[in-house]
Amino acid sequence: MDELQRLSTEEFKATEKSPIVVILENVRSMHNVGSVFRTADAFLVEKIYLCGYTPRPPHRDIHKTALGATETVEWKGYDDTLSAIEELKQDGYAIYAIEQVHQSIMLNACQFAKNKKIALIFGNEAEGVEEKTIQQCQGCIEIPQHGSKHSLNVSVAAGIVLWELS
């Protein structure tokens, strides 16, 4: 591990994190959840909130793709996303859904202050972020796409957004 400059679990937990919280809303796939944990570890995300019926650790299918990131990245579970949003707003976070909607902000046009506290909501693989959730957000961020599908896997979308904002 030393030659790869990887942090131990203890070192990771002691390292200053990006002021970013990832919210997964009703994500079905345990593999997607595990993959987002792994990506959150890579970009030193502060925390993940698992909302609705999003699966939660411990589970072998989450661990299969997380590769230990469920032990490094702090997480909390919520029965509903609106409770998580309310808590984050009270803590001074700006809330953004990652979604294709009218008047969304293109990811490559997003400019946030370096230490701005933001929460990013990623939705269900088929349905996206719920409308009632979007209504509680400061805005929506869209990943520019040029192909015919205009759709990305939720864990891929999380990787793209977290890379861009890091």
LUMTORMAR-366477 format. One line per 10 residues: number of its first residue (from 1); for each residue x, y, z of N, C-alpha, C, O. Coordinates in pm, 1 decimal. Example, Ala and Ser with C-alpha at 12.3 -4.5 7.8 and 13.67 -1.06 7.14 Angstrom:
% residues 2
1> 1319.0/-569.0/780.0/1230.0/-450.0/780.0/1320.0/-330.0/780.0/1423.6/-331.9/846.5; 1285.0/-225.0/708.0/1367.0/-106.0/714.0/1290.0/3.0/787.0/1340.9/113.8/803.9
END
This chain:
% residues 166
1> 81.6/-120.3/0.0/0.0/0.0/0.0/85.6/126.3/0.0/47.5/225.9/-61.6; 198.2/124.5/66.4/281.0/244.6/74.4/324.3/294.7/-62.8/320.8/414.9/-89.1; 365.3/202.9/-150.2/412.7/244.9/-282.1/300.9/304.0/-367.4/328.7/381.0/-459.3; 175.9/270.1/-339.4/62.3/326.1/-412.1/5.3/450.0/-342.8/-88.4/511.9/-393.1; 61.1/485.4/-229.0/19.4/600.4/-148.8/-128.3/593.9/-110.8/-197.6/695.6/-109.0; -174.9/474.4/-80.9/-312.9/456.2/-36.6/-321.5/483.5/112.6/-230.9/450.4/189.2; -431.3/543.8/151.6/-455.9/569.7/292.3/-510.6/444.9/359.6/-589.2/371.1/300.2; -469.7/421.7/481.5/-532.7/316.8/560.2/-671.9/366.0/599.8/-703.3/483.9/583.6; -753.8/276.9/651.1/-887.6/315.9/696.5/-878.0/426.9/799.9/-953.6/523.8/794.5; -786.6/413.4/892.8/-769.6/514.4/998.9/-723.2/647.7/940.5/-772.3/753.5/979.8
11> -628.9/642.5/847.1/-580.3/765.6/783.8/-691.1/832.3/703.2/-704.9/954.6/705.8; -770.2/752.2/631.6/-881.8/807.0/553.8/-978.0/880.3/646.1/-1018.6/993.0/617.4; -1014.2/817.1/755.9/-1111.4/878.1/847.8/-1059.3/1007.4/907.4/-1138.1/1096.5/939.3; -926.6/1019.8/923.5/-866.4/1139.4/981.5/-840.0/1249.4/877.9/-812.6/1363.5/915.2; -847.8/1216.7/750.0/-819.2/1311.1/642.0/-935.2/1407.7/622.9/-1051.6/1369.0/632.7; -902.4/1533.9/595.6/-1006.1/1633.0/567.0/-1080.4/1592.8/439.5/-1018.6/1557.0/339.2; -1211.0/1599.0/444.4/-1295.6/1557.1/331.9/-1342.2/1677.5/250.8/-1339.1/1791.3/297.8; -1385.1/1650.0/128.8/-1453.4/1750.6/47.8/-1588.6/1776.9/113.5/-1650.1/1684.0/165.9; -1636.0/1901.2/111.8/-1766.2/1929.7/175.4/-1882.6/1888.1/85.5/-1972.3/1967.3/56.5; -1878.7/1762.2/42.2/-1981.4/1708.8/-48.0/-2048.3/1588.6/17.3/-1981.8/1498.3/67.9
21> -2180.2/1589.5/15.0/-2259.0/1474.8/58.9/-2329.0/1419.2/-64.5/-2388.8/1493.8/-142.0; -2321.1/1288.7/-81.7/-2391.8/1220.9/-189.5/-2518.2/1159.9/-131.8/-2513.4/1090.3/-30.3; -2630.9/1185.6/-195.8/-2758.1/1126.6/-156.4/-2801.0/1030.2/-266.7/-2811.6/1068.8/-383.1; -2825.3/906.1/-229.6/-2880.1/808.5/-323.4/-3027.0/788.7/-288.8/-3060.4/744.4/-179.0; -3114.2/821.8/-383.1/-3258.3/812.8/-361.2/-3315.5/694.3/-438.0/-3318.2/693.8/-561.0; -3360.8/594.8/-364.0/-3427.7/478.2/-422.9/-3346.6/410.3/-533.1/-3401.3/367.9/-634.9; -3218.0/400.8/-511.7/-3131.9/326.7/-604.7/-3153.4/178.7/-575.6/-3142.9/136.1/-460.6; -3183.1/100.8/-677.4/-3217.4/-40.3/-657.8/-3096.5/-131.4/-643.6/-3094.7/-219.7/-557.8; -2997.5/-110.9/-725.7/-2886.8/-205.6/-738.4/-2783.4/-192.1/-626.5/-2729.0/-84.3/-602.4; -2758.0/-304.0/-559.3/-2654.1/-305.6/-457.4/-2516.9/-281.4/-519.1/-2428.8/-223.6/-455.5
31> -2499.3/-325.9/-643.0/-2371.3/-301.8/-711.0/-2351.6/-152.8/-737.2/-2240.4/-101.8/-724.0; -2458.0/-83.3/-774.0/-2447.4/61.7/-791.8/-2415.0/130.8/-660.1/-2332.3/221.9/-656.7; -2478.3/88.9/-553.2/-2449.8/146.6/-421.2/-2303.2/125.3/-385.2/-2235.4/219.0/-343.1; -2254.2/3.2/-401.5/-2114.4/-25.6/-370.8/-2019.1/55.6/-455.7/-1917.1/104.0/-406.8; -2052.1/70.6/-582.6/-1968.7/148.6/-672.8/-1963.9/295.6/-632.3/-1858.4/358.5/-640.8; -2076.7/350.8/-588.2/-2078.4/490.3/-543.3/-1995.1/504.3/-416.1/-1925.1/604.2/-399.8; -2000.9/407.7/-326.9/-1914.8/411.8/-208.0/-1767.7/419.0/-249.8/-1690.8/499.0/-196.4; -1730.6/336.2/-343.8/-1591.1/330.9/-388.5/-1549.2/463.9/-451.6/-1438.8/512.6/-427.3; -1637.6/521.9/-532.3/-1609.5/651.4/-593.8/-1603.5/761.1/-488.0/-1518.0/849.4/-495.7; -1692.3/756.8/-390.0/-1691.4/855.3/-281.9/-1559.8/849.5/-204.4/-1506.3/952.9/-164.2
41> -1508.5/730.0/-184.0/-1378.6/713.8/-119.0/-1270.3/779.4/-204.2/-1185.4/851.4/-151.6; -1272.4/755.3/-334.2/-1169.2/807.6/-424.3/-1162.6/960.1/-421.9/-1054.7/1017.8/-435.7; -1276.6/1025.0/-404.4/-1281.4/1170.9/-408.6/-1300.3/1235.1/-271.0/-1335.6/1352.7/-261.3; -1276.7/1157.3/-164.4/-1284.2/1207.6/-27.1/-1416.5/1278.1/3.1/-1418.6/1385.9/62.7; -1525.6/1216.3/-38.4/-1659.0/1269.5/-9.9/-1684.4/1259.6/140.5/-1646.2/1162.1/205.2; -1748.4/1360.4/193.4/-1773.8/1367.3/336.8/-1863.7/1254.4/387.1/-1836.2/1193.2/490.3; -1972.5/1227.4/312.3/-2071.2/1131.6/361.4/-2164.2/1089.8/249.3/-2180.8/1161.7/150.8; -2224.8/973.1/265.1/-2329.7/926.4/174.2/-2457.2/907.5/255.2/-2454.7/849.9/363.9; -2568.3/956.3/201.9/-2698.6/933.6/262.4/-2774.8/835.7/172.8/-2793.5/861.0/53.8; -2817.5/725.9/229.9/-2891.4/622.7/156.7/-3038.7/637.7/192.1/-3078.5/614.2/306.2
51> -3119.5/677.0/93.6/-3258.7/714.4/120.5/-3357.8/622.0/51.0/-3329.7/561.8/-52.6; -3477.1/613.7/114.2/-3583.7/531.7/58.2/-3545.5/385.5/64.4/-3497.4/337.0/166.7; -3567.0/315.7/-45.7/-3536.9/172.0/-46.9/-3396.0/140.1/-96.9/-3366.0/25.3/-129.6; -3310.1/241.0/-102.7/-3170.3/215.8/-138.7/-3111.4/116.2/-39.6/-3121.7/137.1/81.2; -3049.4/7.5/-88.2/-2991.3/-91.7/3.4/-2877.5/-31.9/85.3/-2809.4/61.2/42.2; -2859.2/-87.6/203.5/-2758.9/-36.6/296.9/-2663.5/-147.4/339.1/-2701.5/-264.2/347.3; -2539.4/-109.2/365.6/-2445.5/-208.4/419.2/-2492.0/-254.2/556.4/-2567.7/-182.5/621.9; -2450.6/-367.3/600.3/-2362.0/-461.3/531.6/-2441.5/-556.1/442.3/-2548.0/-605.4/479.6; -2387.6/-579.7/325.4/-2441.0/-680.1/234.0/-2329.7/-718.4/138.5/-2256.1/-632.1/90.4; -2317.0/-846.1/111.0/-2204.5/-893.1/29.0/-2206.5/-834.4/-111.1/-2100.0/-813.0/-169.0
61> -2325.1/-807.2/-168.4/-2329.8/-750.3/-302.8/-2285.9/-603.8/-304.6/-2231.6/-557.0/-404.6; -2308.8/-531.8/-195.8/-2256.0/-394.9/-184.8/-2104.7/-402.4/-166.4/-2030.2/-330.4/-232.9; -2060.2/-488.2/-77.6/-1916.6/-501.4/-50.4/-1838.8/-546.4/-173.3/-1721.8/-511.4/-189.2; -1902.8/-623.4/-260.0/-1837.2/-675.2/-380.3/-1782.8/-562.1/-467.1/-1672.3/-572.6/-520.4; -1859.0/-454.6/-481.7/-1813.0/-342.7/-563.9/-1751.0/-230.6/-481.1/-1671.5/-152.5/-533.5; -1785.4/-221.2/-354.3/-1729.9/-115.1/-269.3/-1582.6/-140.1/-235.0/-1507.5/-45.6/-211.1; -1542.2/-265.7/-232.6/-1403.6/-302.8/-200.1/-1352.5/-235.9/-72.8/-1240.5/-184.8/-69.2; -1435.6/-236.5/31.9/-1393.9/-183.0/161.0/-1433.2/-38.9/185.8/-1415.4/10.6/297.1; -1486.4/30.8/85.1/-1520.8/172.0/101.8/-1636.3/194.2/199.0/-1653.9/305.5/248.7; -1715.6/90.5/227.2/-1821.6/106.9/328.1/-1761.0/120.1/467.2/-1828.8/161.3/561.3
71> -1633.9/85.4/480.1/-1564.0/99.9/608.0/-1494.6/235.1/619.8/-1461.4/278.3/730.2; -1472.6/302.1/507.0/-1402.6/430.7/510.7/-1498.0/549.0/499.0/-1482.3/648.0/570.6; -1596.7/540.4/410.1/-1688.3/651.8/386.8/-1802.6/644.9/487.3/-1870.0/542.8/500.8; -1822.3/755.2/556.5/-1932.6/763.2/653.4/-2065.4/763.7/578.5/-2076.0/822.2/470.8; -2167.3/698.1/635.8/-2297.6/694.8/571.2/-2408.1/694.2/676.0/-2388.0/658.0/792.0; -2526.3/736.1/629.8/-2646.7/734.1/712.4/-2762.4/686.5/626.1/-2763.4/708.8/505.0; -2859.5/621.3/687.9/-2979.2/577.9/618.1/-3099.3/661.8/658.2/-3113.1/700.8/774.2; -3185.6/689.2/562.3/-3308.9/765.5/584.6/-3423.8/693.8/515.1/-3407.9/640.7/405.2; -3538.4/692.9/579.5/-3656.3/634.1/516.4/-3702.9/716.8/397.4/-3755.1/662.9/299.8; -3683.5/849.1/406.2/-3723.9/934.1/294.3/-3618.6/1042.5/270.9/-3549.3/1085.8/363.0
81> -3609.3/1083.8/147.7/-3508.3/1181.3/107.1/-3535.6/1319.1/166.4/-3441.9/1391.9/199.1; -3661.8/1355.2/180.4/-3694.7/1489.1/229.2/-3641.5/1513.5/370.3/-3604.3/1626.1/403.5; -3637.6/1410.5/452.9/-3579.9/1424.9/587.8/-3430.5/1452.4/579.7/-3377.9/1534.9/654.4; -3362.8/1383.8/489.9/-3219.2/1406.1/471.1/-3193.7/1547.5/420.4/-3101.9/1614.6/467.5; -3273.7/1592.9/325.4/-3258.0/1727.4/271.1/-3277.7/1832.0/380.2/-3199.7/1926.7/390.9; -3380.5/1815.2/459.7/-3408.1/1912.3/566.5/-3289.1/1921.8/662.4/-3248.7/2031.6/700.7; -3234.1/1808.5/700.5/-3117.0/1806.9/790.0/-2998.1/1879.1/725.6/-2930.2/1958.9/790.3; -2974.2/1850.1/598.2/-2861.1/1911.3/529.6/-2879.9/2062.0/511.5/-2784.0/2138.2/524.9; -3001.1/2105.2/481.5/-3027.3/2249.1/469.1/-3000.0/2319.4/601.8/-2942.2/2428.1/603.8; -3041.1/2258.3/711.7/-3016.8/2317.0/843.3/-2867.5/2327.0/873.5/-2824.1/2413.1/950.0
91> -2789.4/2237.5/812.1/-2644.0/2238.6/830.1/-2572.9/2324.4/725.5/-2450.0/2324.9/719.2; -2649.5/2397.1/643.0/-2590.6/2492.2/549.9/-2550.3/2437.7/414.0/-2471.8/2500.6/343.1; -2602.5/2322.4/376.9/-2571.2/2264.7/246.6/-2664.6/2318.7/139.3/-2783.7/2338.4/163.1; -2609.5/2342.0/22.0/-2689.5/2369.5/-97.3/-2721.1/2233.2/-159.0/-2633.5/2147.0/-166.3; -2843.1/2213.5/-202.6/-2889.8/2083.3/-250.0/-2913.1/2088.6/-400.7/-2984.1/2175.7/-450.9; -2852.1/1993.9/-471.7/-2868.1/1984.6/-617.7/-2899.6/1842.0/-657.0/-2834.5/1747.7/-611.9; -3000.4/1827.1/-741.8/-3031.1/1696.3/-800.7/-2948.7/1682.1/-928.0/-2927.7/1779.3/-1000.6; -2902.9/1562.3/-954.0/-2836.8/1533.3/-1080.4/-2945.7/1475.4/-1170.6/-2982.1/1358.3/-1160.8; -2996.0/1561.5/-1258.6/-3115.0/1524.8/-1334.0/-3127.1/1611.2/-1458.3/-3081.2/1725.4/-1460.6; -3189.0/1556.0/-1561.1/-3217.6/1629.2/-1683.8/-3356.1/1691.1/-1671.7/-3457.3/1621.6/-1680.2
101> -3359.5/1821.0/-1652.0/-3486.3/1893.5/-1643.0/-3472.4/2026.1/-1717.1/-3362.0/2069.6/-1750.2; -3586.5/2089.0/-1742.1/-3585.5/2221.4/-1802.6/-3509.5/2315.9/-1710.4/-3532.6/2315.8/-1589.5; -3421.4/2394.6/-1764.3/-3340.1/2492.6/-1691.5/-3235.5/2429.1/-1598.7/-3191.6/2492.6/-1502.9; -3195.7/2305.0/-1626.5/-3086.4/2247.3/-1547.9/-2956.6/2319.6/-1584.0/-2945.1/2381.6/-1689.8; -2860.4/2309.9/-1494.1/-2728.1/2369.7/-1513.5/-2638.4/2260.4/-1570.4/-2630.5/2151.4/-1513.7; -2571.6/2287.9/-1680.4/-2478.8/2189.5/-1735.5/-2359.0/2175.6/-1642.3/-2305.0/2274.8/-1593.3; -2319.1/2053.2/-1619.0/-2210.2/2024.9/-1525.4/-2085.5/2105.6/-1557.3/-2020.6/2158.0/-1466.8; -2051.4/2116.1/-1685.1/-1929.4/2188.5/-1721.2/-1942.9/2339.8/-1700.3/-1844.1/2412.1/-1712.9; -2062.9/2388.8/-1668.8/-2084.6/2530.7/-1640.1/-2096.8/2557.0/-1490.0/-2107.1/2672.4/-1448.4; -2095.9/2452.6/-1409.3/-2108.7/2468.5/-1263.7/-1980.8/2527.9/-1206.0/-1870.0/2483.6/-1236.4
111> -1999.0/2627.7/-1123.1/-1885.8/2686.3/-1053.4/-1926.3/2706.2/-908.3/-2007.5/2792.7/-875.7; -1867.9/2624.6/-822.6/-1894.6/2635.4/-679.4/-1767.2/2680.4/-609.9/-1657.0/2642.3/-649.5; -1782.7/2761.4/-506.4/-1667.3/2799.2/-424.7/-1604.0/2672.4/-368.5/-1674.5/2575.7/-339.9; -1474.1/2671.9/-352.7/-1400.2/2552.0/-314.1/-1455.3/2486.1/-187.2/-1463.7/2363.4/-181.8; -1491.9/2561.6/-88.1/-1538.3/2503.6/38.2/-1689.2/2510.2/55.7/-1739.0/2494.3/167.2; -1762.6/2533.1/-52.0/-1909.0/2537.5/-43.8/-1962.8/2398.6/-10.8/-1925.3/2299.4/-73.3; -2049.9/2393.6/87.1/-2110.9/2266.7/127.7/-2225.9/2234.5/32.6/-2324.2/2308.1/24.9; -2211.7/2122.2/-40.4/-2316.3/2084.2/-134.6/-2355.7/1938.4/-115.3/-2274.5/1853.9/-77.6; -2480.9/1912.3/-142.1/-2532.8/1775.4/-142.4/-2583.7/1747.8/-283.1/-2653.8/1829.3/-343.0; -2547.1/1631.2/-333.9/-2581.7/1591.1/-470.0/-2673.3/1470.1/-464.5/-2637.8/1367.8/-406.0
121> -2790.4/1480.9/-524.7/-2888.1/1372.9/-520.4/-2887.3/1295.9/-651.7/-2907.8/1352.6/-759.0; -2863.6/1166.9/-641.1/-2867.6/1076.0/-755.3/-2987.6/985.0/-736.0/-3006.8/929.1/-628.0; -3068.9/969.7/-840.8/-3194.7/898.7/-826.1/-3195.0/757.6/-879.6/-3093.4/704.2/-924.2; -3311.4/700.3/-873.5/-3339.6/564.7/-918.6/-3292.5/543.3/-1061.8/-3299.5/633.8/-1145.0; -3244.7/423.4/-1089.0/-3188.7/389.4/-1219.6/-3286.0/410.8/-1334.7/-3243.0/447.3/-1444.1; -3414.4/389.5/-1314.0/-3513.3/403.3/-1422.2/-3593.3/532.8/-1413.5/-3625.5/593.2/-1515.8; -3625.3/575.1/-1292.1/-3714.9/689.4/-1273.0/-3642.5/820.2/-1242.4/-3703.0/926.9/-1253.4; -3517.5/815.4/-1205.1/-3443.5/936.5/-1170.8/-3481.0/988.7/-1033.3/-3531.9/914.9/-949.0; -3455.5/1115.8/-1012.3/-3485.9/1181.9/-884.9/-3634.5/1217.1/-884.2/-3687.4/1268.3/-982.8; -3701.1/1189.2/-772.4/-3844.7/1216.3/-760.9/-3873.9/1365.6/-772.8/-3795.0/1448.9/-728.3
131> -3988.3/1398.6/-833.4/-4028.3/1538.1/-851.9/-4037.2/1613.0/-718.9/-3993.3/1727.6/-709.5; -4093.6/1549.5/-616.4/-4106.0/1618.3/-486.1/-3968.4/1648.4/-427.2/-3952.9/1744.1/-351.4; -3869.7/1567.9/-461.5/-3732.3/1592.4/-417.3/-3672.9/1709.0/-494.8/-3610.5/1797.7/-436.6; -3692.2/1708.7/-626.2/-3640.1/1816.7/-710.6/-3692.4/1951.8/-663.3/-3619.5/2051.0/-666.0; -3818.2/1956.1/-619.9/-3878.6/2081.7/-574.2/-3809.4/2137.3/-449.6/-3822.8/2256.0/-420.1; -3737.1/2054.9/-377.4/-3667.0/2098.6/-256.1/-3521.0/2138.1/-283.0/-3447.7/2174.4/-191.1; -3480.6/2130.6/-409.2/-3341.3/2157.8/-446.3/-3322.2/2302.4/-491.4/-3415.9/2368.2/-536.6; -3197.7/2350.0/-477.8/-3162.6/2482.0/-530.8/-3153.6/2479.0/-683.3/-3164.0/2582.6/-748.9; -3134.6/2360.8/-738.3/-3125.8/2346.6/-882.4/-3094.5/2203.9/-920.6/-3077.7/2116.9/-835.2; -3087.0/2181.5/-1050.3/-3050.8/2050.1/-1104.3/-2927.4/2065.3/-1192.0/-2913.2/2161.6/-1267.3
141> -2840.8/1969.4/-1180.1/-2719.1/1965.9/-1260.7/-2734.4/1853.0/-1362.1/-2774.8/1741.7/-1328.3; -2701.4/1884.3/-1486.4/-2712.8/1785.8/-1594.1/-2575.2/1757.6/-1653.3/-2496.2/1849.6/-1674.7; -2547.4/1632.3/-1679.2/-2423.3/1593.4/-1745.4/-2446.2/1605.3/-1895.8/-2534.8/1538.9/-1949.7; -2367.6/1689.0/-1964.7/-2385.2/1700.7/-2109.5/-2361.6/1565.5/-2177.6/-2264.0/1496.4/-2148.6; -2451.3/1529.4/-2267.4/-2441.0/1403.3/-2340.7/-2473.9/1429.9/-2486.7/-2557.6/1514.2/-2519.0; -2406.4/1356.3/-2574.2/-2421.0/1385.6/-2716.6/-2470.4/1266.2/-2798.9/-2494.1/1279.9/-2918.9; -2486.1/1150.1/-2736.4/-2529.4/1030.9/-2807.6/-2680.8/1021.4/-2817.7/-2751.9/1119.5/-2795.9; -2728.2/905.4/-2850.2/-2872.1/886.2/-2869.1/-2945.2/847.6/-2741.1/-3067.3/862.4/-2735.6; -2876.9/799.0/-2638.5/-2943.3/747.5/-2518.2/-2974.9/854.6/-2414.8/-3079.1/847.1/-2349.7; -2888.9/953.3/-2398.0/-2906.5/1058.7/-2297.7/-2940.6/1001.9/-2160.8/-3030.0/1049.7/-2091.0
151> -2866.4/898.6/-2125.6/-2887.6/831.1/-1999.1/-2757.3/764.1/-1959.1/-2688.6/705.1/-2042.5; -2723.6/773.6/-1831.3/-2603.3/708.9/-1778.7/-2640.6/625.3/-1657.2/-2736.1/656.5/-1586.1; -2565.2/519.5/-1634.2/-2580.4/442.8/-1511.3/-2554.5/536.9/-1393.3/-2467.2/623.4/-1400.8; -2629.0/520.3/-1286.3/-2618.9/610.3/-1171.7/-2478.0/613.4/-1112.5/-2431.3/719.1/-1070.2; -2410.8/500.4/-1109.2/-2275.2/501.3/-1052.4/-2176.6/570.0/-1146.9/-2081.1/632.8/-1101.3; -2198.6/558.8/-1276.7/-2115.0/629.7/-1373.8/-2139.2/780.2/-1360.9/-2044.5/858.8/-1360.0; -2266.1/819.7/-1350.9/-2299.6/960.9/-1334.7/-2234.0/1017.2/-1208.6/-2180.9/1128.2/-1210.7; -2237.5/941.8/-1099.8/-2174.4/987.6/-975.3/-2024.9/1008.4/-996.0/-1968.4/1107.0/-948.7; -1961.7/916.8/-1065.7/-1818.6/931.0/-1091.7/-1786.2/1055.5/-1172.3/-1691.3/1127.6/-1141.2; -1864.8/1080.4/-1275.4/-1841.7/1197.7/-1360.4/-1859.9/1326.3/-1280.7/-1775.3/1415.5/-1286.4
161> -1969.2/1336.2/-1206.8/-1999.3/1458.0/-1131.4/-1894.7/1480.3/-1021.1/-1844.9/1591.6/-1004.5; -1862.4/1377.0/-947.9/-1764.7/1393.6/-839.6/-1626.3/1430.2/-893.4/-1554.9/1510.3/-833.0; -1589.0/1371.4/-1006.5/-1461.1/1408.7/-1068.4/-1462.5/1556.1/-1105.2/-1368.9/1629.2/-1072.9; -1567.8/1600.0/-1172.5/-1575.4/1739.7/-1217.2/-1572.4/1835.9/-1099.6/-1506.7/1939.8/-1106.7; -1641.5/1803.5/-992.9/-1648.2/1895.2/-878.3/-1525.3/1886.2/-788.1/-1502.9/1972.5/-703.2; -1446.3/1781.3/-807.3/-1325.0/1771.7/-723.8/-1212.4/1852.4/-785.0/-1102.5/1857.0/-729.7
END
